[in-house]
Amino acid sequence: MDTTDDLAGIKVMLIDDSNTIRRSAEIFLQRAGCEVILASDGFDALAKIADRRPEVIFVDVMMPRIDGYQTCALLKNSARFRDIPVILLSSKGGLFDRARGRIVGSDEYLTKPFTKNELLDAVRRHRPPAGGLSPADTGRPAKESTR
């Protein structure tokens, strides 16, 4: 079993309407020690986010009901959830698509298909500091991203 101790216990949410993508990412993340929360669309995810408080969220751009851009915008416009890193997933990697992601507040943009290492490296870049609470948990504002 492939385990990565540096990611052990990190709560990661994956929102994607593709069962194949959800299952693949779930396997990669669980083997790395992450606690995985799955949702099939943005609407399904919102209640789970409030209940489970993930530390990193991956969200597919193209989904029914509430798409990834709308989901990201809702989270980033919420005082309660704006500090949770949101990484958009899309098969479209063009400049316009990436720019639209930045406009709605995404922290990163991964193009599908992604590799196990790309997924895990994104979690590493956006996880809360080791031994510390995330800004969302402390009530303090998050530091501005320089990316």
C-alpha positions as CSV (number, residue, x, y, z in Angstrom):
1,M,0.0,0.0,0.0
2,D,1.3,3.4,-1.0
3,T,1.1,5.7,2.0
4,T,2.4,9.2,2.3
5,D,2.6,10.2,6.0
6,D,2.8,14.0,5.3
7,L,-0.8,13.9,4.1
8,A,-2.2,11.7,6.9
9,G,-5.5,12.9,8.3
10,I,-6.0,15.8,5.9
11,K,-9.7,16.2,5.0
12,V,-10.0,16.5,1.2
13,M,-13.3,16.9,-0.7
14,L,-13.6,15.9,-4.3
15,I,-16.6,17.2,-6.2
16,D,-17.1,15.6,-9.7
17,D,-20.0,14.2,-11.6
18,S,-17.8,11.5,-13.1
19,N,-17.8,8.3,-10.9
20,T,-14.5,7.3,-12.6
21,I,-12.7,10.5,-11.6
22,R,-14.2,10.4,-8.0
23,R,-13.1,6.8,-7.5
24,S,-9.6,7.2,-8.9
25,A,-9.0,10.4,-6.9
26,E,-10.4,8.7,-3.8
27,I,-8.0,5.8,-4.1
28,F,-5.0,8.1,-4.6
29,L,-6.0,10.3,-1.7
30,Q,-6.8,7.5,0.7
31,R,-3.6,5.6,0.0
32,A,-1.8,8.9,0.9
33,G,-3.6,8.9,4.2
34,C,-6.2,11.6,3.5
35,E,-9.7,11.5,4.8
36,V,-11.8,11.8,1.6
37,I,-15.3,13.4,1.2
38,L,-17.0,12.8,-2.1
39,A,-19.8,14.7,-3.8
40,S,-21.3,14.4,-7.3
41,D,-22.1,18.1,-7.8
42,G,-21.9,21.5,-6.2
43,F,-25.4,21.3,-4.7
44,D,-24.6,17.9,-3.1
45,A,-21.2,19.3,-1.8
46,L,-22.5,22.4,0.0
47,A,-24.2,20.6,2.8
48,K,-21.2,18.2,3.2
49,I,-18.8,21.2,3.3
50,A,-20.8,22.7,6.2
51,D,-20.9,19.5,8.1
52,R,-17.4,18.0,7.4
53,R,-15.2,21.2,7.0
54,P,-12.7,19.9,4.4
55,E,-9.3,21.4,4.4
56,V,-8.8,21.3,0.6
57,I,-11.5,21.1,-2.0
58,F,-11.2,19.8,-5.6
59,V,-14.2,20.7,-7.8
60,D,-14.9,19.8,-11.4
61,V,-15.8,22.8,-13.6
62,M,-18.5,21.1,-15.8
63,M,-21.2,19.6,-13.6
64,P,-25.0,19.6,-13.5
65,R,-27.1,21.8,-11.2
66,I,-24.3,24.0,-9.8
67,D,-21.1,24.0,-11.9
68,G,-17.6,24.3,-10.5
69,Y,-17.2,28.0,-11.1
70,Q,-20.5,28.7,-9.3
71,T,-19.5,26.3,-6.4
72,C,-16.1,28.1,-6.1
73,A,-17.7,31.5,-6.2
74,L,-20.2,30.6,-3.5
75,L,-17.5,29.3,-1.2
76,K,-15.1,32.2,-1.8
77,N,-17.9,34.7,-1.1
78,S,-18.8,33.1,2.2
79,A,-17.0,34.4,5.3
80,R,-17.3,30.9,6.8
81,F,-15.6,29.0,3.9
82,R,-13.5,31.5,1.9
83,D,-10.3,30.4,3.5
84,I,-10.7,26.7,2.3
85,P,-8.5,26.2,-0.8
86,V,-10.5,25.4,-3.9
87,I,-8.8,23.7,-6.8
88,L,-10.7,23.6,-10.1
89,L,-10.5,20.4,-12.3
90,S,-11.2,20.6,-16.0
91,S,-10.5,18.9,-19.3
92,K,-10.2,22.5,-20.7
93,G,-6.8,24.0,-20.0
94,G,-7.1,27.2,-22.0
95,L,-6.2,30.7,-20.9
96,F,-9.8,31.8,-20.8
97,D,-10.8,28.8,-18.6
98,R,-8.0,29.4,-16.2
99,A,-8.7,33.1,-16.1
100,R,-12.4,32.4,-15.3
101,G,-11.2,30.2,-12.4
102,R,-9.1,33.0,-11.0
103,I,-12.0,35.5,-11.3
104,V,-14.2,33.2,-9.1
105,G,-11.4,32.9,-6.6
106,S,-9.9,29.4,-7.2
107,D,-6.6,28.8,-5.6
108,E,-5.4,26.5,-8.4
109,Y,-6.5,24.9,-11.7
110,L,-5.6,21.3,-12.6
111,T,-6.2,19.9,-16.1
112,K,-7.8,16.5,-16.4
113,P,-6.6,13.8,-16.8
114,F,-4.3,14.5,-13.8
115,T,-1.8,12.1,-12.3
116,K,-1.6,10.8,-8.8
117,N,1.4,13.1,-8.2
118,E,-0.3,16.2,-9.5
119,L,-3.3,15.5,-7.2
120,L,-1.2,14.9,-4.1
121,D,1.2,17.8,-4.8
122,A,-1.8,20.1,-5.0
123,V,-2.9,18.9,-1.6
124,R,0.6,19.5,-0.2
125,R,0.6,23.0,-1.6
126,H,-2.7,24.0,-0.1
127,R,-2.9,22.0,3.2
128,P,-3.0,23.8,6.5
129,P,0.3,24.4,8.2
130,A,1.6,21.3,10.1
131,G,0.5,21.4,13.7
132,G,-1.4,24.6,13.2
133,L,-5.0,25.5,12.5
134,S,-6.1,26.8,9.2
135,P,-7.3,30.5,9.1
136,A,-10.9,29.2,8.7
137,D,-10.5,27.4,12.1
138,T,-9.0,30.4,13.9
139,G,-11.2,33.1,12.7
140,R,-8.2,35.1,11.4
141,P,-8.1,36.3,7.8
142,A,-6.0,34.2,5.4
143,K,-2.8,35.5,3.9
144,E,-3.1,36.7,0.3
145,S,-1.8,34.3,-2.3
146,T,1.0,35.5,-4.5
147,R,0.2,33.1,-7.3
